[in-house]
Amino acid sequence: MLLLDEPMAGMNVEEKQDMCRFILDVNDQFGTTIVLIEHDMGVVMDISDRVVVLDYGKKIGDGVPDEVKNNEDVIKAYLGAGH
């Protein structure tokens, strides 16, 4: 199991793309379960098989990225009402 806490913090777009490729390669190559804590929702939705969203410690979303992306509570908390 690989635990990553905000690995994209402070990175520019190119660095984030490189890190995403690295994370996906580790998963593909070794079959490693990866737990990613990340606030960049674009990154999370692009590379995750399953997403769990917490808001102040309360679980407000859980499922595949498309389900979570369309969850009203997640939209309000993280994606913005106009999303």
C-alpha positions in Angstrom: 0.0 0.0 0.0 1.3 3.5 -0.9 -0.1 6.4 1.1 0.3 9.8 -0.6 -0.6 13.0 1.2 -0.9 16.0 -1.1 1.8 14.9 -3.5 0.8 17.6 -6.0 1.2 20.5 -3.6 3.2 23.3 -5.1 3.6 21.7 -8.5 3.0 23.3 -11.8 0.9 21.6 -14.5 3.8 19.7 -16.1 5.0 18.4 -12.8 1.5 17.3 -11.8 1.2 15.4 -15.1 4.6 13.6 -14.4 3.5 12.7 -10.9 0.2 11.3 -12.2 2.0 9.2 -14.7 4.4 8.0 -11.9 1.4 7.1 -9.6 -0.4 5.2 -12.4 2.8 3.4 -13.4 3.4 2.2 -9.8 -0.1 0.9 -9.7 0.2 -0.8 -13.1 3.6 -2.3 -12.5 3.2 -3.5 -9.0 -0.5 -3.7 -8.5 -0.1 -1.4 -5.5 -3.1 -0.1 -3.7 -2.7 3.7 -3.5 -4.4 6.0 -1.1 -4.2 9.5 -2.4 -5.1 12.5 -0.3 -5.4 15.4 -2.7 -7.3 18.7 -3.0 -6.7 19.0 -6.8 -10.0 17.6 -7.8 -9.0 17.4 -11.5 -6.1 15.1 -10.6 -8.2 13.0 -8.3 -10.9 12.5 -10.9 -8.4 11.7 -13.6 -6.4 9.0 -11.9 -8.7 7.4 -9.4 -10.8 4.3 -9.7 -12.7 5.1 -6.6 -13.1 8.4 -4.8 -14.1 9.1 -1.2 -14.8 12.7 -0.3 -14.7 14.1 3.2 -15.9 17.5 4.4 -14.8 18.4 7.9 -14.3 14.7 8.7 -17.7 13.6 7.4 -18.0 11.4 4.3 -20.1 13.2 1.8 -19.3 11.2 -1.4 -18.1 7.7 -2.3 -18.0 5.9 -5.6 -16.5 6.1 -9.1 -15.3 9.5 -10.2 -18.4 10.2 -12.4 -20.7 9.4 -9.5 -18.8 11.6 -7.0 -18.4 14.4 -9.6 -22.2 14.6 -9.9 -22.9 14.3 -6.1 -24.6 17.5 -5.0 -22.9 17.6 -1.6 -19.5 17.3 -3.3 -20.3 20.0 -5.8 -21.3 22.4 -3.0 -18.2 21.6 -0.8 -15.4 21.3 -3.4 -16.4 21.9 -7.0 -18.5 25.1 -6.6 -22.1 25.7 -7.2 -21.5 26.9 -10.7 -19.7 23.7 -11.8 
